[in-house]
Amino acid sequence: MSKAFDSIKQGLSEAIAHARGEEQGVKVYRPHTVDVKALRQRVHMTQEQFAARFGFSVATVRH
């Protein structure tokens, strides 16, 4: 096998182990939940204004 194949295979094996929770010493970042509606109201923006300002679709803001 080629060096590239071995590298890809190792990366995929590590990703699978991580997804299964088998990998040791890995920290997973889980961001805090954000109340977008409350934040948007605090800065006095409509859904459309908020979406446009931060580059989201209005549908994303609504969901």
Number of C-alpha atoms within 10 A of each C-alpha: 5 7 8 9 10 11 11 12 12 12 12 12 12 14 14 13 13 14 10 9 10 12 13 8 6 9 7 7 6 6 6 6 6 8 8 14 14 10 12 16 12 9 9 11 14 13 20 14 14 21 18 12 10 8 9 14 13 15 10 9 14 11 6
